[in-house]
Amino acid sequence: MYRGLIVIAILLSSALQAQVKVTGKVVNNKNKALPGVSISIRNSYDGATTDSLGNFSFETTEKGEQVLEATSSGYRSVEQKITIANSAITLTISMKELVTELKAVVITAGSFEASDKKKATVLTPLDIVTTASANADITGALKTLPGTQQVGESEGLFVRGGTATESKIFIDGALVNNFFYSSTPGIATRGRFNPFLFKGTIFSAGGYSALYGQALSSALILESKDLPEQSSADFGASVVGLGGGIQKLAKNKRSSWGFSYNYTDLHLAFAVIKQKQDFFQLPVFHQLDANFRIKTKNGGFVKYYGYFATNKVGFRNRDIDSAVLKNAFDLSNTNMYHNLSWKERLKNGWGITLSASMGTNKDDIANNVQDAANKPTLITSPVFYAFKNFSLANRALYAQGRVVVEKKLKGLSAVRFGADHFYSEEKITYTLYNGNRYGESIKDNLSALFGETDVYLTNDIAAKIGARLEHSALMNRWNIAPRASLAYKFADNSQASFAYGIFYQNPERRYLPTSNANLDFSKAAHYILQYQKNGKGTIFRTELFYKDYAALYKTAPDVNRREVATNTNGSGYAKGFELFWRDRKTIRDVDYWISYSFLDTKRDFLNFPKAIEPNFAAAHTANFVVKKFVLPWKTQFNANYSFATGRPYYRIAYNNTLGKYEVTDAGRTINFNSLSFSVNYLPTIGKKNAKTFAVWVLGINNVLGQNQVFSYNYSSDGRRKEAVTPPSKRFVFIGCFLSFGIDRTQDAINNNL
């Protein structure tokens, strides 16, 4: 018996002596201790977990060459070979943090993103349609963000000292040349496209991706929706028209098709809300669109969207050169747009997107002088009256082909490269008062190659580096545009971003001369520094920016008194800072945001005699947007107050004696103030389980009727000037929108609480 006990004791002693102690510390790539890391020897039960200081300790009976494993959520697993003999082992293990979308820094310098899923979102698509002053217009909502200007007499986005033509809009990567309805004198037109078409919106006020070009100031990048959740239909009626549509989802939920039609007629609205203009053809619009979407076996998509619209408008204004004469303007427009794209996932992290788009635009414009009885009259002395009688026929065709190839690398890193080809053709026929005609046709083939890479070194450091190469057949010139962005995330989850880029753009087509004037690309260099802090229910961001303009086009009158580009010797700058604060937390059930922009800009372009502050720029711009959803009432109240300091205005006239332009009068408009208000009521129609839902909308722009002056028009001799003001002091919108099959009311509730 004793002999057996002695044997057991000897064996236990040997086993105890055979145990080896393994100790160490686990740190991250910044040499900071990592608690909670699981440490173990592969295929054994020996191991431990690091304490709050990153230390671990355990004993093992394993011998020889082994594999020590370290695992922790959010970090790349570590496998380290060790050799276990009789001596204790001490280790230091370094673990690299995995780059994940939830934790990674996001490059946001210069851009605002509106999406339901992305964490860098500032606005959601629903925000766009419920902003009181926007009237469900995408660009109307974007005007509440810093960087944009409150220009009310012309359509488009005026961003950081740039003209509206310096901002370009893309749908699924394709350029949209006529995003807005055709221009009318002194009246801003709205965008053609329904905001509910898009699942994502990126508004870049500068420093945008190398995948896009031909925009000196800004890019608005829209991504269309994928498959609908289920089949549905909708119908709407308002004081301005009727509309409806259907979306049909296939039974296998892999394809869908849809269409919609909208009829807009402003007879009723203008009968109640008197307009400054005397409309002899009240605005009437017909709009039809169609789409289909097919999900491929690999999770890709084939998408088509088509749009067709016609509209007519005609009105008279008092002629500024006379006490009794009038100017009558008439416009008839037909517009068509098609967009087809295929996005596919390939093997080994590769992907490809092919797209093609085509658009046509037809404008028939006439202007004539009329007497007090609204009868056309021709006055040839002085001759400038005669030139007010003209007609203009504009026919435009635009087409684009595009390919983008993407390769996913480790983590969120990726590389993209591809090519664009744009074809444009515009034919203009101008008929003078005496029947004489002249016409011109301008064609261009613009080709581009681009490449870009996203580099995520850690979750805290990321860079986007790219370049774009373009060639214009019209000007027979090349350009190369480098782009770079860098972002760093701080310990408190705030982040700083820097963006730099060179951007080029062709001169505007309306200023291109009949003969080649040896023009060059206009150029802008962007420098942007941003700080952003996302809290729980709050967003704060501020940006500093500087833009350096070069090769801006200068104009002079041709023999037909038309302003045409003569050279690209213009220049300019824009600099400033911006603030944005959004809070959905502090006040219960209240969502509000505040934006502010300071802009200092001058430019020498067009017929400016020197570098001056452009007449579309205000030094200070601010918006206060607030939304309150009252759940028991199923009602949302929205308000927006917009403010901008006065804009400069000038009379610039050509001095025939000196052969140059001069500023003969200058001033500054009154400050811009506008309070807009809207109410959305969302009742359920019919029984409790009914499939019909409604949204009632009441919207009032400029509730207080505050005076607004956008600019001034001058008489031919410069002795009189007339303020450019809105067509009416207020505009009231009332409508009811029904949805069949999908309860859209819950979307509004969920997104606004």
FENPERA-V235890 format. One record per backbone hydrogen bond with DSSP energy under -0.5 kcal/mol. CO is the residue of the C=O (numbers start at 1). NH is the residue of the N-H. Records with the same first field share a line. If there is no record, write none. Layout:
BEGIN
CO: NH  NH
END
This chain:
BEGIN
1: 5
2: 6
3: 7
4: 8
5: 9
6: 10
7: 11
8: 12
9: 13
10: 14
11: 15
12: 16
13: 17
14: 18
15: 19
16: 19
20: 60
21: 23  89
22: 58
23: 91
24: 56
25: 93
26: 34
27: 95
28: 31
32: 28
33: 35
34: 37
37: 39  50
38: 71
39: 48
40: 42  69
41: 44
46: 41
48: 39
50: 36
51: 54
54: 26
55: 51
56: 24
58: 22
60: 20
64: 84
66: 68  82
67: 42
68: 80
69: 40
70: 78
71: 38
72: 75
74: 98
78: 70
80: 68
82: 66  84
83: 85
84: 64
89: 23
91: 25
93: 27
95: 29
96: 76
98: 100
100: 104
106: 108
108: 111
110: 205  206
112: 203
113: 115  122  123
114: 201
118: 121
120: 113
123: 115
124: 127  128
125: 129
126: 130
127: 131
131: 134  135
134: 137
136: 195
137: 141
138: 142
139: 143
141: 144
142: 145
145: 148
147: 160
149: 151
150: 152
152: 188
156: 158
157: 159
158: 149
159: 162
163: 166
164: 167
166: 217  218
168: 220
169: 176
170: 222
171: 174
174: 171
175: 177
176: 179
179: 192
184: 187
187: 184
190: 181
194: 197
195: 198
197: 225
199: 116
200: 223
201: 114  203
202: 204  221
203: 112  205
204: 219
209: 212
218: 168
219: 204  221
220: 170  222
221: 202
222: 172
223: 199  200
232: 247
233: 740
234: 245
235: 738
236: 243
237: 736
238: 241
239: 269
240: 265
241: 238
242: 263
243: 236
244: 261
245: 234
246: 259
247: 232  249
248: 257
250: 253
254: 295
255: 250
256: 293
257: 248
258: 291
259: 246
260: 289
261: 244
262: 287
263: 242
264: 285
266: 270
267: 271
268: 272
269: 273
272: 274
277: 279
278: 280  316
281: 314
283: 266
284: 312
285: 264
286: 310
287: 262
288: 308
289: 260
290: 306
291: 258
292: 304
293: 256
294: 296  302
296: 299
300: 296
301: 343
302: 294
303: 341
304: 292
305: 339
306: 290
307: 337
308: 288
309: 335
310: 286
311: 333
312: 284
313: 331
314: 280  281
315: 329
316: 278
317: 327
319: 322
325: 319
326: 328  370
327: 317  329
328: 368
329: 315
330: 366
331: 313
332: 364
333: 311
334: 362
335: 309
336: 360
337: 307
338: 358
339: 305
340: 356
341: 303
342: 354
343: 301
344: 352
346: 349
347: 350
349: 408
350: 346
351: 406
352: 344
353: 404
354: 342
355: 402
356: 340
357: 400
358: 338
359: 398
360: 336
361: 396
362: 334
363: 365  394
364: 332
365: 392
366: 330
367: 390
368: 328
369: 377
370: 326
371: 374
375: 371
377: 379
378: 380
382: 385  386
383: 386  387
385: 388
386: 389
388: 390
390: 367
391: 431
392: 365  394
393: 429
394: 363
395: 427
396: 361
397: 425
398: 359
399: 423
400: 357
401: 421
402: 355
403: 419
404: 353
405: 417
406: 351
407: 415
410: 413
413: 409
414: 454
415: 407
416: 452
417: 405
418: 450
419: 403
420: 448
421: 401
422: 446
423: 399
424: 444
425: 397
426: 442
427: 395
428: 440
429: 393  431
430: 432  438
431: 391
432: 435
436: 432
438: 430
440: 428
441: 443
442: 426
444: 424  446
445: 447  473
446: 422
447: 471
448: 420
449: 469
450: 418
451: 467
452: 416
453: 455  465
454: 414  456
455: 457  463
459: 105
460: 489
461: 457  458
462: 487
463: 455
464: 485
465: 453
466: 483
467: 451
468: 481
469: 449
470: 479
471: 447  473
472: 476  477
477: 472
479: 470
480: 482
481: 468
482: 502
483: 466
484: 500
485: 464
486: 498
487: 462
488: 496
490: 493
494: 490
495: 532
496: 488
497: 530
498: 486
499: 528
500: 484
501: 526
503: 524
504: 214  215
505: 522
508: 511
509: 512
511: 565
522: 505
523: 550
524: 503
525: 548
526: 501
527: 546
528: 499
529: 544
530: 497
531: 542
532: 495
533: 535  540
535: 537  538
537: 584
538: 535
539: 582
540: 533
541: 580
542: 531
543: 578
544: 529
545: 576
546: 527
547: 549  574
548: 525
549: 572
550: 523
552: 570
553: 606
554: 566  567
556: 564
558: 561
562: 558
564: 556
567: 554
570: 551  552
571: 604
572: 549
573: 602
574: 547
575: 600
576: 545
577: 598
578: 543
579: 596
580: 541
581: 594
582: 539
583: 592
586: 588
587: 590
589: 629
591: 627
592: 583
593: 625
594: 581
595: 623
596: 579
597: 621
598: 577
600: 575
602: 573
603: 605  612
604: 571
605: 608
606: 555
610: 612
612: 603
614: 617
617: 648
619: 599
620: 645
621: 597
622: 643
623: 595
624: 641
625: 593
626: 639
627: 591
628: 630  637
629: 631
630: 633  634  635
631: 634
634: 682
635: 630
636: 680
637: 628
638: 678
639: 626
640: 642  676
641: 624
642: 674
643: 622
644: 672
647: 669
649: 667
650: 652
651: 653  664  665
653: 655  662
654: 656
655: 659  660
660: 655
662: 653  664
665: 651
667: 649
672: 644
674: 642  676
675: 703
676: 640
677: 700
678: 638
679: 681  698
680: 636
681: 696
683: 694
687: 690
691: 741
692: 685
693: 739
695: 737
696: 681
697: 735
698: 679
699: 733
700: 677
701: 731
702: 705
711: 724
713: 722
715: 718
720: 715
722: 713
723: 725
724: 710  711
727: 276
731: 701
733: 699
734: 239
735: 697
736: 237
737: 695
738: 235
739: 693  741
740: 233
742: 744
743: 746  747
744: 748
745: 749
746: 750
747: 751
748: 752
749: 752  753
END
